[in-house]
Amino acid sequence: MNRIKRIIAALTAVALVFLMPGFAGATQLTQAGVRLGRLGISASTGNDLLVTLKLNTTPTSVGKVTVTFPSGFVVANGTPTVGTTGFPNTPASIVALPGSLTAVSSSVSRTIVVSGLTSGSLNSTSLYGFTIPTGTVTNPGSAGQYNVTVESDTSGGSTIDLTTTPVYIYGASANQDQVDVNASVAPNFSFSLSANADTIPKVDPTTIQTSSGVTMTVGTNSPLGYTAYVKSANGALISASSPSTPISTGAFDGTPDALTPGTTDYGLVPSTGTACSSCTGSLTYDGEYAVADGTHAGSFNGTNFASFVSRNGYTNADQVILKERDAVANTVGYANDYTDTLTVVAAGNF
């Protein structure tokens, strides 16, 4: 009885050899790998493939490469494009399979067969690779290990070398192989003045004089930008020794005043310094302070703040040079102590 069982087992083994000629004599590839673009269950979007292999037996007899997926995977019928560029840095030195490569995918056999290899150019030392774009393979709906096979075949389809390359499908939903990255950027705003004093050269009824200026620097990462404001403490340059003849500011009416030698006027002249190197939007001067020549100045709004410049985007550093300009009539008393205090501030628009 045992002898009969042994005979039956031997005959079964022989029958399997004849039924599966491609696998019976196959050795393993020297190296093989299948990188799925997604490992989440049922994932299809973004599920491209990278297949790598290093040939083993008689490389010049290889005409095809076949990738076979186990039950659970869905492979769409088609002729996907074989990619031969854009390989990752590791595994190191992946080179494209030589030849005019084409692929056929089958839903019945769950295979992707790449053919068109130039057999005479193959060797057993190169790590070859190719890609298959997303849209061909859909992952199984259950998590776990699945054994994908990669094989080198003759041009007639007989197996030469074959390696099993396990993959692991993960999670309870398709997106559990992904990490959503969240971040936030804190709002920032900076302000500085290059100096806290400025001097207008000595003026007389025959001239208009302008100070050397103080630089205001403003930075903000707000896409809405910022607005800068100025306030004059006196609305005039006032002398303690000649208090009855102030150098008063002009009319605050939305346009710069035209200063004329021999008449009394005093105001602000803002202008753009070094341009920002990283910024959006534009730098815009309020109409009162849009001074474009050497004979105009923007008047102060009494003792209240007035906006004079703004940006409608972010900036790493806006520089605005603030100069004061005046002219005097011959009725303005001689004195060396005319003074005013300007308060300059800015606020981000968040």
C-alpha positions as CSV (number, residue, x, y, z in Angstrom):
1,M,0.0,0.0,0.0
2,N,2.8,2.4,0.9
3,R,4.6,1.4,-2.3
4,I,1.5,2.4,-4.3
5,K,1.3,5.7,-2.6
6,R,4.9,6.4,-3.4
7,I,4.4,5.5,-7.0
8,I,1.4,7.9,-7.2
9,A,3.3,10.7,-5.6
10,A,6.2,10.2,-8.1
11,L,3.8,10.2,-11.0
12,T,2.2,13.4,-9.7
13,A,5.5,15.2,-9.5
14,V,6.4,14.1,-13.0
15,A,3.0,15.4,-14.3
16,L,3.6,18.7,-12.6
17,V,6.9,19.1,-14.3
18,F,5.3,18.6,-17.7
19,L,2.3,20.8,-16.9
20,M,4.6,23.7,-15.7
21,P,7.7,23.6,-18.0
22,G,8.4,27.3,-17.5
23,F,8.8,27.1,-13.7
24,A,10.3,23.7,-13.3
25,G,13.8,24.6,-14.3
26,A,13.7,28.3,-13.3
27,T,16.4,29.7,-11.1
28,Q,16.1,33.0,-9.2
29,L,17.0,36.4,-10.6
30,T,20.1,37.8,-8.9
31,Q,17.9,40.6,-7.6
32,A,14.4,41.8,-8.1
33,G,12.0,44.3,-6.6
34,V,8.5,45.7,-7.2
35,R,7.8,49.2,-5.7
36,L,4.1,50.0,-5.7
37,G,3.3,53.7,-5.8
38,R,0.6,53.1,-3.1
39,L,0.4,50.5,-0.3
40,G,-3.1,51.4,0.9
41,I,-5.9,48.9,0.4
42,S,-7.9,49.4,-2.9
43,A,-5.5,52.2,-3.9
44,S,-5.4,52.9,-7.6
45,T,-4.7,56.6,-8.0
46,G,-1.0,57.2,-7.9
47,N,-0.3,53.5,-8.0
48,D,2.6,53.5,-10.5
49,L,5.2,50.7,-10.5
50,L,8.9,50.6,-10.4
51,V,10.3,47.1,-11.3
52,T,14.0,46.4,-10.8
53,L,15.8,43.2,-11.7
54,K,19.3,41.8,-12.2
55,L,19.5,38.9,-14.6
56,N,21.0,35.6,-13.8
57,T,20.9,32.8,-16.4
58,T,22.1,33.4,-20.0
59,P,21.1,37.1,-20.2
60,T,21.3,37.2,-24.0
61,S,18.4,34.8,-24.2
62,V,16.0,37.1,-22.4
63,G,13.4,38.7,-24.6
64,K,10.7,39.6,-22.1
65,V,10.1,40.5,-18.5
66,T,6.8,39.4,-16.9
67,V,5.4,40.7,-13.6
68,T,2.6,38.6,-12.1
69,F,0.3,39.8,-9.4
70,P,-1.5,37.4,-7.0
71,S,-5.2,37.2,-6.5
72,G,-6.7,40.3,-4.9
73,F,-4.9,42.7,-7.3
74,V,-6.8,44.1,-10.2
75,V,-4.8,44.6,-13.4
76,A,-6.5,46.5,-16.2
77,N,-6.3,45.2,-19.8
78,G,-4.2,47.6,-21.9
79,T,-0.8,48.6,-23.3
80,P,0.7,50.8,-20.6
81,T,3.7,53.0,-21.5
82,V,7.0,51.6,-20.3
83,G,9.1,54.3,-18.6
84,T,12.8,54.2,-18.7
85,T,13.8,57.5,-17.0
86,G,13.5,59.2,-13.6
87,F,14.7,56.3,-11.5
88,P,15.4,57.0,-7.8
89,N,18.9,57.3,-6.5
90,T,18.7,54.0,-4.7
91,P,18.9,51.1,-5.4
92,A,22.0,52.5,-6.9
93,S,22.7,52.7,-10.6
94,I,19.4,51.6,-12.0
95,V,19.7,51.5,-15.8
96,A,16.9,51.2,-18.4
97,L,16.3,47.9,-20.1
98,P,17.7,48.3,-23.6
99,G,15.4,48.1,-26.6
100,S,12.1,49.4,-28.0
101,L,10.1,48.4,-25.0
102,T,6.3,47.8,-25.1
103,A,4.0,46.4,-22.5
104,V,0.8,44.4,-22.4
105,S,-1.3,44.1,-19.2
106,S,-3.9,41.4,-18.7
107,S,-6.8,41.3,-16.3
108,V,-7.2,37.5,-16.6
109,S,-3.6,36.5,-15.8
110,R,-2.9,39.7,-13.7
111,T,0.3,40.1,-15.6
112,I,2.3,42.9,-17.2
113,V,4.6,41.7,-19.9
114,V,7.3,43.9,-21.2
115,S,8.8,42.9,-24.5
116,G,11.1,44.4,-27.2
117,L,14.3,43.9,-25.3
118,T,17.6,44.1,-27.2
119,S,18.9,40.7,-25.9
120,G,22.4,41.2,-27.2
121,S,22.9,44.3,-25.0
122,L,21.8,42.6,-21.8
123,N,24.2,41.5,-19.1
124,S,24.1,39.9,-15.6
125,T,25.8,42.8,-13.8
126,S,23.5,45.7,-14.4
127,L,20.5,46.4,-12.2
128,Y,17.8,47.1,-14.8
129,G,14.6,49.0,-14.2
130,F,11.4,50.2,-15.8
131,T,8.2,51.9,-14.7
132,I,4.5,51.4,-15.4
133,P,2.3,54.5,-14.9
134,T,-0.7,54.7,-12.6
135,G,-4.0,53.4,-14.0
136,T,-2.9,49.8,-14.6
137,V,-2.9,48.2,-11.1
138,T,-5.4,48.5,-8.2
139,N,-4.4,47.1,-4.8
140,P,-6.3,44.4,-3.0
141,G,-9.1,45.3,-0.6
142,S,-7.6,43.5,2.3
143,A,-4.4,44.3,4.2
144,G,-1.6,41.7,4.3
145,Q,1.4,40.3,2.4
146,Y,1.0,39.5,-1.2
147,N,3.6,37.8,-3.3
148,V,4.3,39.3,-6.7
149,T,6.7,37.5,-9.1
150,V,9.2,39.0,-11.5
151,E,10.6,36.7,-14.2
152,S,12.8,36.9,-17.2
153,D,11.4,35.0,-20.2
154,T,12.6,34.0,-23.6
155,S,11.0,35.9,-26.6
156,G,8.7,32.9,-26.8
157,G,7.5,33.3,-23.3
158,S,9.4,30.4,-21.5
159,T,10.6,31.3,-18.0
160,I,14.3,31.7,-17.5
161,D,14.7,33.1,-14.0
162,L,11.9,33.9,-11.5
163,T,11.9,35.6,-8.1
164,T,9.1,36.2,-5.6
165,T,9.0,39.8,-4.4
166,P,6.5,40.2,-1.5
167,V,4.7,43.5,-1.0
168,Y,2.6,44.5,1.9
169,I,-0.8,46.2,1.5
170,Y,-1.6,48.3,4.6
171,G,-4.4,49.8,6.5
172,A,-8.2,49.9,6.7
173,S,-8.7,52.5,3.9
174,A,-6.9,53.5,0.7
175,N,-5.2,56.6,2.2
176,Q,-3.6,55.0,5.2
177,D,-0.2,54.8,3.4
178,Q,-0.2,58.6,3.3
179,V,0.8,61.3,5.8
180,D,-1.0,64.6,5.6
181,V,1.5,67.3,6.5
182,N,0.2,70.5,8.1
183,A,2.1,73.6,8.9
184,S,1.5,77.2,9.9
185,V,3.6,80.3,9.6
186,A,3.4,83.0,12.3
187,P,2.6,86.5,11.2
188,N,5.5,88.9,11.4
189,F,6.0,92.6,11.2
190,S,9.1,94.8,11.7
191,F,9.8,98.5,11.8
192,S,12.8,100.7,12.3
193,L,14.2,104.2,11.7
194,S,17.8,104.8,10.7
195,A,18.0,107.9,13.0
196,N,15.9,109.9,15.5
197,A,17.0,113.4,14.4
198,D,17.1,115.3,11.1
199,T,18.1,118.8,10.2
200,I,16.9,121.1,7.4
201,P,19.7,123.4,6.2
202,K,19.4,127.1,7.0
203,V,16.8,128.6,4.8
204,D,16.2,132.2,3.7
205,P,13.5,133.8,1.6
206,T,15.4,133.1,-1.6
207,T,15.6,129.3,-1.3
208,I,13.8,126.0,-0.6
209,Q,15.7,123.7,1.6
210,T,15.4,119.9,2.2
211,S,16.8,117.8,5.0
212,S,19.2,114.8,4.4
213,G,16.5,112.4,5.6
214,V,15.8,109.4,7.8
215,T,15.2,105.9,6.4
216,M,12.1,104.0,7.6
217,T,12.4,100.2,7.0
218,V,9.3,98.1,7.2
219,G,8.9,94.3,6.7
220,T,5.9,92.0,6.9
221,N,4.7,88.6,5.6
222,S,1.1,89.7,5.4
223,P,-0.2,89.4,1.9
224,L,-2.3,92.5,2.6
225,G,0.9,94.5,3.4
226,Y,1.0,97.5,5.7
227,T,0.3,101.2,6.0
228,A,2.7,103.9,7.5
229,Y,1.6,107.0,9.3
230,V,3.1,110.3,10.3
231,K,2.0,112.9,12.9
232,S,3.5,116.4,13.5
233,A,3.6,117.5,17.1
234,N,3.2,121.2,16.2
235,G,2.0,121.2,12.6
236,A,4.9,123.7,12.2
237,L,8.5,124.4,13.0
238,I,8.4,126.5,16.2
239,S,11.1,128.7,17.7
240,A,11.2,129.4,21.4
241,S,13.2,132.5,20.7
242,S,10.9,133.7,17.9
243,P,7.5,132.1,18.8
244,S,5.4,134.5,16.9
245,T,6.6,133.5,13.4
246,P,6.3,129.6,13.1
247,I,7.1,127.9,9.8
248,S,3.7,126.4,9.4
249,T,2.6,123.4,7.3
250,G,0.4,123.9,4.3
251,A,-3.0,122.8,3.3
252,F,-3.8,119.1,4.0
253,D,-6.0,118.6,1.0
254,G,-4.8,115.4,-0.8
255,T,-2.2,117.0,-3.1
256,P,1.3,118.2,-2.3
257,D,1.9,121.9,-1.7
258,A,4.0,123.8,-4.2
259,L,6.7,125.6,-2.2
260,T,7.9,129.0,-3.5
261,P,10.9,131.0,-2.2
262,G,9.7,133.9,-0.2
263,T,6.5,132.2,1.1
264,T,6.2,130.1,4.2
265,D,5.5,126.3,4.0
266,Y,6.7,123.1,5.7
267,G,6.0,119.5,4.9
268,L,7.2,115.9,4.4
269,V,8.9,114.5,1.3
270,P,8.9,110.6,1.3
271,S,10.7,108.7,-1.4
272,T,11.6,105.0,-2.0
273,G,15.1,103.9,-1.0
274,T,16.6,100.5,-1.7
275,A,14.0,98.3,-3.3
276,C,12.8,95.2,-1.5
277,S,14.4,92.0,-2.8
278,S,11.4,89.8,-1.9
279,C,8.0,91.4,-2.1
280,T,4.7,91.4,-3.8
281,G,2.2,94.1,-4.7
282,S,3.3,97.7,-5.0
283,L,4.4,100.6,-2.8
284,T,2.0,103.5,-3.1
285,Y,2.2,107.0,-1.7
286,D,-0.9,108.8,-0.5
287,G,-1.9,111.7,-2.8
288,E,-0.8,114.3,-0.2
289,Y,2.7,112.8,-0.2
290,A,3.2,111.8,-3.8
291,V,6.0,114.3,-4.3
292,A,7.9,114.0,-7.6
293,D,10.2,117.0,-7.7
294,G,12.2,119.3,-5.5
295,T,9.7,122.1,-5.0
296,H,6.7,120.2,-3.4
297,A,6.0,118.7,0.0
298,G,3.1,116.9,1.7
299,S,1.4,118.8,4.5
300,F,0.8,117.4,7.9
301,N,-2.7,116.7,9.2
302,G,-2.7,119.1,12.1
303,T,-1.7,117.1,15.1
304,N,-3.4,113.9,13.9
305,F,-1.8,110.9,12.2
306,A,-2.0,110.8,8.4
307,S,-1.2,107.8,6.2
308,F,1.6,108.5,3.8
309,V,2.6,105.2,2.2
310,S,1.4,101.6,2.0
311,R,2.1,98.3,0.3
312,N,-0.5,95.8,-0.8
313,G,1.6,92.7,-0.4
314,Y,4.3,91.2,1.7
315,T,7.9,92.6,1.8
316,N,11.1,91.5,3.4
317,A,12.2,95.2,3.7
318,D,10.7,98.3,2.2
319,Q,12.9,101.4,2.6
320,V,11.3,104.8,2.5
321,I,13.4,107.9,3.0
322,L,11.7,110.6,5.0
323,K,12.9,114.2,4.3
324,E,11.4,117.5,5.5
325,R,11.3,120.5,3.2
326,D,10.6,124.2,4.0
327,A,10.5,127.7,2.6
328,V,10.1,131.0,4.5
329,A,8.8,134.5,3.9
330,N,11.0,137.4,5.0
331,T,8.6,137.9,7.9
332,V,9.8,134.7,9.6
333,G,12.0,135.7,12.4
334,Y,15.7,134.8,12.5
335,A,16.4,132.0,15.0
336,N,18.5,128.8,15.2
337,D,16.0,126.8,17.3
338,Y,13.1,126.0,15.1
339,T,11.9,122.5,15.9
340,D,9.1,120.0,15.5
341,T,8.7,116.3,16.4
342,L,7.4,113.8,13.9
343,T,6.0,110.6,15.1
344,V,6.3,107.9,12.4
345,V,4.6,104.5,12.8
346,A,3.4,101.7,10.6
347,A,0.9,98.9,11.0
348,G,0.5,95.5,9.2
349,N,-2.7,94.7,7.5
350,F,-3.5,91.1,8.6
